[in-house]
């Protein structure tokens, strides 16, 4: 079905194929991936799929929340 164009693979399937060692970018675009970058894991692939399904407004919110969470650094406990 993928080869016929009647179905597209979802992020979980692509992540599993990537985990098996396939170059997903090459499969989808015919261009090789930059091998210096780490491959996304399944959680990253699912997050990216969710982001792509959001409205433009919700993408803006999702980016803001992600950036805010990424900057959180636990403070040492003084005692």
Biopython code that builds the backbone (N, CA, C, O; Angstrom):
import numpy as np
from Bio.PDB.StructureBuilder import StructureBuilder

atoms = [
    (1, "UNK", "N", (0.818, -1.203, 0.000)),
    (1, "UNK", "CA", (0.000, 0.000, 0.000)),
    (1, "UNK", "C", (0.858, 1.263, 0.000)),
    (1, "UNK", "O", (0.493, 2.258, -0.625)),
    (2, "UNK", "N", (2.013, 1.229, 0.708)),
    (2, "UNK", "CA", (2.898, 2.384, 0.705)),
    (2, "UNK", "C", (3.426, 2.627, -0.702)),
    (2, "UNK", "O", (3.432, 3.759, -1.184)),
    (3, "UNK", "N", (3.866, 1.566, -1.354)),
    (3, "UNK", "CA", (4.434, 1.699, -2.693)),
    (3, "UNK", "C", (3.391, 2.129, -3.722)),
    (3, "UNK", "O", (3.719, 2.828, -4.681)),
    (4, "UNK", "N", (2.150, 1.721, -3.532)),
    (4, "UNK", "CA", (1.072, 2.108, -4.450)),
    (4, "UNK", "C", (0.607, 3.538, -4.209)),
    (4, "UNK", "O", (-0.073, 4.124, -5.051)),
    (5, "UNK", "N", (0.974, 4.100, -3.058)),
    (5, "UNK", "CA", (0.543, 5.454, -2.730)),
    (5, "UNK", "C", (-0.844, 5.514, -2.129)),
    (5, "UNK", "O", (-1.416, 6.596, -1.998)),
    (6, "UNK", "N", (-1.402, 4.354, -1.756)),
    (6, "UNK", "CA", (-2.746, 4.356, -1.175)),
    (6, "UNK", "C", (-2.724, 4.537, 0.345)),
    (6, "UNK", "O", (-3.771, 4.730, 0.964)),
    (7, "UNK", "N", (-1.543, 4.476, 0.939)),
    (7, "UNK", "CA", (-1.409, 4.680, 2.387)),
    (7, "UNK", "C", (-0.041, 5.267, 2.661)),
    (7, "UNK", "O", (0.941, 4.928, 2.001)),
    (8, "UNK", "N", (0.013, 6.167, 3.662)),
    (8, "UNK", "CA", (1.281, 6.755, 4.078)),
    (8, "UNK", "C", (1.685, 6.186, 5.429)),
    (8, "UNK", "O", (0.824, 5.972, 6.282)),
    (9, "UNK", "N", (2.969, 5.937, 5.646)),
    (9, "UNK", "CA", (3.403, 5.438, 6.956)),
    (9, "UNK", "C", (3.276, 6.521, 8.015)),
    (9, "UNK", "O", (3.503, 7.698, 7.735)),
    (10, "UNK", "N", (2.912, 6.122, 9.242)),
    (10, "UNK", "CA", (2.827, 7.099, 10.323)),
    (10, "UNK", "C", (4.171, 7.184, 11.043)),
    (10, "UNK", "O", (5.091, 6.424, 10.740)),
    (11, "UNK", "N", (4.280, 8.093, 11.979)),
    (11, "UNK", "CA", (5.542, 8.355, 12.669)),
    (11, "UNK", "C", (6.042, 7.140, 13.435)),
    (11, "UNK", "O", (7.248, 6.894, 13.470)),
    (12, "UNK", "N", (5.159, 6.388, 14.039)),
    (12, "UNK", "CA", (5.595, 5.205, 14.809)),
    (12, "UNK", "C", (6.212, 4.159, 13.898)),
    (12, "UNK", "O", (7.223, 3.549, 14.244)),
    (13, "UNK", "N", (5.614, 3.951, 12.747)),
    (13, "UNK", "CA", (6.165, 2.993, 11.788)),
    (13, "UNK", "C", (7.534, 3.464, 11.303)),
    (13, "UNK", "O", (8.482, 2.682, 11.243)),
    (14, "UNK", "N", (7.628, 4.745, 10.957)),
    (14, "UNK", "CA", (8.899, 5.277, 10.474)),
    (14, "UNK", "C", (9.978, 5.213, 11.556)),
    (14, "UNK", "O", (11.140, 4.942, 11.256)),
    (15, "UNK", "N", (9.603, 5.459, 12.796)),
    (15, "UNK", "CA", (10.569, 5.365, 13.890)),
    (15, "UNK", "C", (11.060, 3.930, 14.055)),
    (15, "UNK", "O", (12.243, 3.701, 14.308)),
    (16, "UNK", "N", (10.161, 2.972, 13.914)),
    (16, "UNK", "CA", (10.559, 1.567, 14.019)),
    (16, "UNK", "C", (11.496, 1.180, 12.875)),
    (16, "UNK", "O", (12.462, 0.448, 13.089)),
    (17, "UNK", "N", (11.223, 1.660, 11.678)),
    (17, "UNK", "CA", (12.090, 1.388, 10.529)),
    (17, "UNK", "C", (13.455, 2.035, 10.747)),
    (17, "UNK", "O", (14.485, 1.441, 10.427)),
    (18, "UNK", "N", (13.462, 3.254, 11.294)),
    (18, "UNK", "CA", (14.725, 3.936, 11.589)),
    (18, "UNK", "C", (15.511, 3.165, 12.639)),
    (18, "UNK", "O", (16.732, 3.044, 12.537)),
    (19, "UNK", "N", (14.818, 2.642, 13.651)),
    (19, "UNK", "CA", (15.486, 1.847, 14.686)),
    (19, "UNK", "C", (16.127, 0.594, 14.100)),
    (19, "UNK", "O", (17.115, 0.087, 14.632)),
    (20, "UNK", "N", (15.562, 0.098, 13.005)),
    (20, "UNK", "CA", (16.135, -1.068, 12.328)),
    (20, "UNK", "C", (17.327, -0.679, 11.457)),
    (20, "UNK", "O", (17.989, -1.543, 10.883)),
    (21, "UNK", "N", (17.602, 0.640, 11.358)),
    (21, "UNK", "CA", (18.781, 1.095, 10.642)),
    (21, "UNK", "C", (18.533, 1.768, 9.306)),
    (21, "UNK", "O", (19.487, 2.143, 8.624)),
    (22, "UNK", "N", (17.278, 1.932, 8.914)),
    (22, "UNK", "CA", (16.976, 2.556, 7.627)),
    (22, "UNK", "C", (17.105, 4.071, 7.708)),
    (22, "UNK", "O", (16.858, 4.665, 8.758)),
    (23, "UNK", "N", (17.488, 4.690, 6.610)),
    (23, "UNK", "CA", (17.578, 6.146, 6.495)),
    (23, "UNK", "C", (16.211, 6.651, 6.030)),
    (23, "UNK", "O", (15.900, 6.612, 4.839)),
    (24, "UNK", "N", (15.410, 7.119, 6.964)),
    (24, "UNK", "CA", (14.041, 7.533, 6.669)),
    (24, "UNK", "C", (14.005, 8.702, 5.697)),
    (24, "UNK", "O", (13.155, 8.737, 4.808)),
    (25, "UNK", "N", (14.902, 9.648, 5.850)),
    (25, "UNK", "CA", (14.918, 10.779, 4.922)),
    (25, "UNK", "C", (15.144, 10.292, 3.498)),
    (25, "UNK", "O", (14.513, 10.786, 2.563)),
    (26, "UNK", "N", (16.035, 9.329, 3.328)),
    (26, "UNK", "CA", (16.297, 8.796, 1.989)),
    (26, "UNK", "C", (15.056, 8.075, 1.445)),
    (26, "UNK", "O", (14.720, 8.205, 0.268)),
    (27, "UNK", "N", (14.396, 7.331, 2.298)),
    (27, "UNK", "CA", (13.181, 6.611, 1.875)),
    (27, "UNK", "C", (12.111, 7.590, 1.415)),
    (27, "UNK", "O", (11.439, 7.349, 0.412)),
    (28, "UNK", "N", (11.946, 8.695, 2.141)),
    (28, "UNK", "CA", (10.883, 9.641, 1.833)),
    (28, "UNK", "C", (11.231, 10.643, 0.734)),
    (28, "UNK", "O", (10.368, 11.048, -0.044)),
    (29, "UNK", "N", (12.517, 11.045, 0.677)),
    (29, "UNK", "CA", (12.870, 12.132, -0.244)),
    (29, "UNK", "C", (13.904, 11.757, -1.293)),
    (29, "UNK", "O", (14.063, 12.469, -2.285)),
    (30, "UNK", "N", (14.607, 10.654, -1.090)),
    (30, "UNK", "CA", (15.683, 10.293, -2.003)),
    (30, "UNK", "C", (16.990, 10.986, -1.681)),
    (30, "UNK", "O", (17.979, 10.805, -2.392)),
    (31, "UNK", "N", (17.009, 11.788, -0.606)),
    (31, "UNK", "CA", (18.228, 12.476, -0.173)),
    (31, "UNK", "C", (18.719, 11.851, 1.125)),
    (31, "UNK", "O", (17.931, 11.551, 2.022)),
    (32, "UNK", "N", (20.021, 11.661, 1.212)),
    (32, "UNK", "CA", (20.617, 11.054, 2.406)),
    (32, "UNK", "C", (20.524, 11.999, 3.608)),
    (32, "UNK", "O", (20.591, 13.220, 3.464)),
    (33, "UNK", "N", (20.369, 11.408, 4.792)),
    (33, "UNK", "CA", (20.335, 12.178, 6.035)),
    (33, "UNK", "C", (21.736, 12.598, 6.426)),
    (33, "UNK", "O", (22.724, 11.981, 6.028)),
    (34, "UNK", "N", (21.802, 13.655, 7.210)),
    (34, "UNK", "CA", (23.065, 14.078, 7.805)),
    (34, "UNK", "C", (23.360, 13.095, 8.931)),
    (34, "UNK", "O", (22.696, 13.119, 9.967)),
    (35, "UNK", "N", (24.346, 12.238, 8.734)),
    (35, "UNK", "CA", (24.630, 11.192, 9.719)),
    (35, "UNK", "C", (25.281, 11.722, 10.981)),
    (35, "UNK", "O", (25.454, 10.974, 11.944)),
    (36, "UNK", "N", (25.649, 13.004, 11.001)),
    (36, "UNK", "CA", (26.235, 13.572, 12.213)),
    (36, "UNK", "C", (25.161, 13.883, 13.253)),
    (36, "UNK", "O", (25.477, 14.113, 14.421)),
    (37, "UNK", "N", (23.889, 13.892, 12.834)),
    (37, "UNK", "CA", (22.789, 14.167, 13.754)),
    (37, "UNK", "C", (22.224, 12.849, 14.287)),
    (37, "UNK", "O", (22.147, 11.868, 13.548)),
    (38, "UNK", "N", (21.831, 12.819, 15.561)),
    (38, "UNK", "CA", (21.232, 11.587, 16.097)),
    (38, "UNK", "C", (19.849, 11.345, 15.486)),
    (38, "UNK", "O", (19.126, 12.289, 15.169)),
    (39, "UNK", "N", (19.497, 10.085, 15.328)),
    (39, "UNK", "CA", (18.160, 9.737, 14.830)),
    (39, "UNK", "C", (17.137, 9.994, 15.929)),
    (39, "UNK", "O", (17.416, 9.745, 17.102)),
    (40, "UNK", "N", (15.954, 10.491, 15.562)),
    (40, "UNK", "CA", (14.920, 10.688, 16.598)),
    (40, "UNK", "C", (14.438, 9.345, 17.122)),
    (40, "UNK", "O", (14.342, 8.371, 16.376)),
    (41, "UNK", "N", (14.136, 9.305, 18.421)),
    (41, "UNK", "CA", (13.559, 8.082, 18.979)),
    (41, "UNK", "C", (12.044, 8.127, 18.799)),
    (41, "UNK", "O", (11.517, 9.092, 18.247)),
    (42, "UNK", "N", (11.352, 7.112, 19.250)),
    (42, "UNK", "CA", (9.905, 7.006, 19.011)),
    (42, "UNK", "C", (9.147, 8.167, 19.650)),
    (42, "UNK", "O", (8.192, 8.676, 19.063)),
    (43, "UNK", "N", (9.564, 8.596, 20.854)),
    (43, "UNK", "CA", (8.870, 9.705, 21.516)),
    (43, "UNK", "C", (9.023, 10.989, 20.708)),
    (43, "UNK", "O", (8.070, 11.756, 20.576)),
    (44, "UNK", "N", (10.210, 11.225, 20.171)),
    (44, "UNK", "CA", (10.431, 12.416, 19.358)),
    (44, "UNK", "C", (9.616, 12.365, 18.077)),
    (44, "UNK", "O", (9.077, 13.381, 17.639)),
    (45, "UNK", "N", (9.524, 11.193, 17.479)),
    (45, "UNK", "CA", (8.748, 11.046, 16.253)),
    (45, "UNK", "C", (7.261, 11.288, 16.510)),
    (45, "UNK", "O", (6.585, 11.925, 15.702)),
    (46, "UNK", "N", (6.760, 10.786, 17.623)),
    (46, "UNK", "CA", (5.349, 10.990, 17.976)),
    (46, "UNK", "C", (5.090, 12.469, 18.260)),
    (46, "UNK", "O", (4.064, 13.010, 17.848)),
    (47, "UNK", "N", (6.015, 13.122, 18.961)),
    (47, "UNK", "CA", (5.868, 14.554, 19.242)),
    (47, "UNK", "C", (5.868, 15.360, 17.948)),
    (47, "UNK", "O", (5.069, 16.284, 17.793)),
    (48, "UNK", "N", (6.749, 15.022, 17.029)),
    (48, "UNK", "CA", (6.804, 15.722, 15.750)),
    (48, "UNK", "C", (5.512, 15.516, 14.964)),
    (48, "UNK", "O", (5.000, 16.454, 14.354)),
    (49, "UNK", "N", (4.985, 14.298, 14.977)),
    (49, "UNK", "CA", (3.728, 14.034, 14.277)),
    (49, "UNK", "C", (2.594, 14.862, 14.889)),
    (49, "UNK", "O", (1.769, 15.418, 14.164)),
    (50, "UNK", "N", (2.554, 14.945, 16.220)),
    (50, "UNK", "CA", (1.518, 15.748, 16.890)),
    (50, "UNK", "C", (1.665, 17.221, 16.527)),
    (50, "UNK", "O", (0.674, 17.901, 16.264)),
    (51, "UNK", "N", (2.901, 17.712, 16.513)),
    (51, "UNK", "CA", (3.155, 19.106, 16.144)),
    (51, "UNK", "C", (2.633, 19.393, 14.736)),
    (51, "UNK", "O", (1.974, 20.406, 14.502)),
    (52, "UNK", "N", (2.928, 18.512, 13.828)),
    (52, "UNK", "CA", (2.507, 18.717, 12.442)),
    (52, "UNK", "C", (0.998, 18.685, 12.273)),
    (52, "UNK", "O", (0.476, 19.255, 11.316)),
    (53, "UNK", "N", (0.294, 18.037, 13.173)),
    (53, "UNK", "CA", (-1.164, 17.955, 13.090)),
    (53, "UNK", "C", (-1.850, 19.154, 13.735)),
    (53, "UNK", "O", (-3.059, 19.328, 13.580)),
    (54, "UNK", "N", (-1.092, 19.989, 14.460)),
    (54, "UNK", "CA", (-1.658, 21.154, 15.150)),
    (54, "UNK", "C", (-1.986, 22.279, 14.176)),
    (54, "UNK", "O", (-1.442, 22.360, 13.075)),
    (55, "UNK", "N", (-2.890, 23.140, 14.620)),
    (55, "UNK", "CA", (-3.127, 24.388, 13.890)),
    (55, "UNK", "C", (-1.909, 25.281, 14.082)),
    (55, "UNK", "O", (-1.078, 25.023, 14.953)),
    (56, "UNK", "N", (-1.800, 26.321, 13.280)),
    (56, "UNK", "CA", (-0.667, 27.238, 13.397)),
    (56, "UNK", "C", (-0.618, 27.875, 14.789)),
    (56, "UNK", "O", (0.461, 28.028, 15.361)),
    (57, "UNK", "N", (-1.766, 28.243, 15.328)),
    (57, "UNK", "CA", (-1.817, 28.836, 16.671)),
    (57, "UNK", "C", (-1.327, 27.845, 17.713)),
    (57, "UNK", "O", (-0.537, 28.197, 18.590)),
    (58, "UNK", "N", (-1.795, 26.602, 17.618)),
    (58, "UNK", "CA", (-1.386, 25.598, 18.595)),
    (58, "UNK", "C", (0.087, 25.237, 18.441)),
    (58, "UNK", "O", (0.736, 24.884, 19.426)),
    (59, "UNK", "N", (0.625, 25.317, 17.235)),
    (59, "UNK", "CA", (2.060, 25.090, 17.053)),
    (59, "UNK", "C", (2.860, 26.150, 17.805)),
    (59, "UNK", "O", (3.871, 25.845, 18.437)),
    (60, "UNK", "N", (2.398, 27.394, 17.730)),
    (60, "UNK", "CA", (3.067, 28.476, 18.446)),
    (60, "UNK", "C", (3.069, 28.204, 19.943)),
    (60, "UNK", "O", (4.087, 28.387, 20.610)),
    (61, "UNK", "N", (1.927, 27.766, 20.472)),
    (61, "UNK", "CA", (1.820, 27.453, 21.899)),
    (61, "UNK", "C", (2.710, 26.270, 22.262)),
    (61, "UNK", "O", (3.400, 26.294, 23.281)),
    (62, "UNK", "N", (2.691, 25.244, 21.430)),
    (62, "UNK", "CA", (3.490, 24.052, 21.698)),
    (62, "UNK", "C", (4.979, 24.391, 21.725)),
    (62, "UNK", "O", (5.714, 23.899, 22.582)),
    (63, "UNK", "N", (5.423, 25.227, 20.794)),
    (63, "UNK", "CA", (6.822, 25.656, 20.777)),
    (63, "UNK", "C", (7.178, 26.440, 22.036)),
    (63, "UNK", "O", (8.245, 26.236, 22.617)),
    (64, "UNK", "N", (6.294, 27.328, 22.454)),
    (64, "UNK", "CA", (6.550, 28.136, 23.649)),
    (64, "UNK", "C", (6.662, 27.247, 24.885)),
    (64, "UNK", "O", (7.559, 27.436, 25.706)),
    (65, "UNK", "N", (5.760, 26.286, 25.020)),
    (65, "UNK", "CA", (5.798, 25.376, 26.166)),
    (65, "UNK", "C", (7.065, 24.526, 26.119)),
    (65, "UNK", "O", (7.735, 24.352, 27.137)),
    (66, "UNK", "N", (7.393, 24.000, 24.950)),
    (66, "UNK", "CA", (8.600, 23.191, 24.815)),
    (66, "UNK", "C", (9.857, 23.961, 25.166)),
    (66, "UNK", "O", (10.736, 23.443, 25.855)),
    (67, "UNK", "N", (9.945, 25.189, 24.697)),
    (67, "UNK", "CA", (11.118, 26.018, 25.004)),
    (67, "UNK", "C", (11.185, 26.340, 26.493)),
    (67, "UNK", "O", (12.266, 26.341, 27.082)),
    (68, "UNK", "N", (10.045, 26.611, 27.097)),
    (68, "UNK", "CA", (10.021, 26.910, 28.527)),
    (68, "UNK", "C", (10.440, 25.688, 29.342)),
    (68, "UNK", "O", (11.212, 25.810, 30.293)),
    (69, "UNK", "N", (9.940, 24.528, 28.977)),
    (69, "UNK", "CA", (10.298, 23.312, 29.701)),
    (69, "UNK", "C", (11.769, 22.950, 29.513)),
    (69, "UNK", "O", (12.413, 22.466, 30.443)),
    (70, "UNK", "N", (12.294, 23.181, 28.330)),
    (70, "UNK", "CA", (13.693, 22.864, 28.055)),
    (70, "UNK", "C", (14.638, 23.737, 28.863)),
    (70, "UNK", "O", (15.778, 23.345, 29.110)),
    (71, "UNK", "N", (14.185, 24.910, 29.276)),
    (71, "UNK", "CA", (15.039, 25.822, 30.029)),
    (71, "UNK", "C", (14.949, 25.602, 31.533)),
    (71, "UNK", "O", (15.683, 26.223, 32.301)),
    (72, "UNK", "N", (14.049, 24.716, 31.950)),
    (72, "UNK", "CA", (13.915, 24.452, 33.381)),
    (72, "UNK", "C", (15.136, 23.652, 33.862)),
    (72, "UNK", "O", (15.457, 22.598, 33.313)),
    (73, "UNK", "N", (15.790, 24.162, 34.867)),
    (73, "UNK", "CA", (16.919, 23.471, 35.455)),
    (73, "UNK", "C", (16.616, 23.299, 36.949)),
    (73, "UNK", "O", (16.340, 24.273, 37.648)),
    (74, "UNK", "N", (16.669, 22.064, 37.422)),
    (74, "UNK", "CA", (16.372, 21.871, 38.858)),
    (74, "UNK", "C", (17.351, 22.670, 39.726)),
    (74, "UNK", "O", (18.559, 22.678, 39.490)),
    (75, "UNK", "N", (16.796, 23.332, 40.725)),
    (75, "UNK", "CA", (17.632, 24.098, 41.656)),
    (75, "UNK", "C", (18.116, 23.166, 42.756)),
    (75, "UNK", "O", (17.365, 22.304, 43.212)),
    (76, "UNK", "N", (19.354, 23.329, 43.184)),
    (76, "UNK", "CA", (19.857, 22.483, 44.275)),
    (76, "UNK", "C", (19.100, 22.745, 45.569)),
    (76, "UNK", "O", (18.709, 23.877, 45.856)),
    (77, "UNK", "N", (18.904, 21.714, 46.324)),
    (77, "UNK", "CA", (18.219, 21.830, 47.623)),
    (77, "UNK", "C", (19.242, 22.254, 48.668)),
    (77, "UNK", "O", (20.259, 21.594, 48.876)),
    (78, "UNK", "N", (18.944, 23.370, 49.316)),
    (78, "UNK", "CA", (19.846, 23.852, 50.372)),
    (78, "UNK", "C", (19.352, 23.305, 51.705)),
    (78, "UNK", "O", (18.156, 23.336, 51.995)),
    (79, "UNK", "N", (20.256, 22.819, 52.489)),
    (79, "UNK", "CA", (19.787, 22.258, 53.719)),
    (79, "UNK", "C", (20.732, 22.296, 54.852)),
    (79, "UNK", "O", (20.405, 21.834, 55.945)),
]
sb = StructureBuilder()
sb.init_structure("model")
sb.init_model(0)
sb.init_chain("A")
sb.init_seg("    ")
for serial, (resi, resn, name, xyz) in enumerate(atoms, 1):
    if name == "N":
        sb.init_residue(resn, " ", resi, " ")
    sb.init_atom(name, np.array(xyz, "f"), 0.0, 1.0, " ", f" {name:<3s}", serial, name[0])
structure = sb.get_structure()
